[in-house]
Amino acid sequence: MSYSLTQQARNAALAALACAALLGAAAAHAQTDKVTKLILPVAAGSGVDTITRASSKALATALGTAVVIENQPGAGGIVGTQALVKSAPDGATLSVVSNNHVIYPSVYKSLPFDPIKDITPIAVMGTTPLVLVVNPKVAAKDAKELVALLKAKPDGLNYASSGNGTILHLAAEMFLDEANVKAKHIPYKGVGPMVTDLLGGQVDFGVLALPSIQAHLKSGALRAIGTSSKARLAAAPEIATFAEQGLPGYIVEGWFAVIAPRGLPAAEVKRVNAAFTTAFASSEVKEAMGKQGNSITIQSPEQSAEFFKSELEKYAKLVKKAGVKLD
């Protein structure tokens, strides 16, 4: 009789273990079935794209879902952001944006969305350095030589940007203004085609985020003239700042942030912010960001909302000064 009870207990225990295993497998399967879509309003190969892809594995772990990256470039980022604001505010669709997000209102007469009211700020994640580069055929190896060349050939050189009114356009215009020189603007539909023509020599120079051109700088396919950062970059200490090359007023850097559609519940905002904070604190993401030259400085949702507003005002002044206005 005692053997029978013991056997029954064993059978019950085995059955419980089997049930637990099945439930665990089902839970794991359910978890991997969940997807977080990250809409990037930029083309593949851009700074934001490079940053997001480098952190996607850690993000998937922190979010507890699969992460799908969807590039939707166009109109300097408006196409992708419009897709984001039309999405359901449930935490399943997010976007990683850059300075361009707060430049739109100052550049375009009308927008299909309000970049402040139609989004939920999750976190400003950090900054990324901008570097002015030239095609090697350009006879300039530093800022002094490039400025001299531009003065000798007014409008004789052209520069590329990722689109009218983008941060890469404004950053180049700021350089021209600071150096008191001129060049012809050639806008492209995204960073990819911009870099392609820079490499091919169809355009002479341009300002780009370091992560998107590191390989081309190392190979010699592009030449760095200077960085617009306040100090030299740990990831590329050989690149001099413009400040130390006689242009102290030329300081501008890119930033990247996570946003969601308007109306995301507070609990979801907290959850997503915590997941991104965890992912970007991981050793693999820290290492990747360091190699790209990015600085991680995560802000709270409240800080991010205030940051967006202050950046909106700052770029309104820069756009007015540069005289950029589009229909």
Secondary structure, 3 states (H helix, E strand, C coil): CHHHHHHHHHHHHHHHHHHHHHHHHHHHHHHHHCEEEEEECCCCCCHHHHHHHHHHHHHHHHHCCEEEEEECCCHHHHHHHHHHHCCCCCCCEEEEECCHHHHHHHHECCCCCCCCCCEEEEEEEEEECEEEEECCCCCCCCHHHHHHHHHHCCCCCEEEECCCCCHHHHHHHHHHHHHCCCCEEEECCCHHHHHHHHHHCCCCEEEEEHHHCHHHHHHCCCEEEEECCCCCECCECCCCECHHHCCCCCCCCEEEEEEEECCCCHHHHHHHHHHHHHHHHCHHHHHHHHHHCCEECCCCHHHHHHHHHHHHHHHHHHHHHHCCCEC
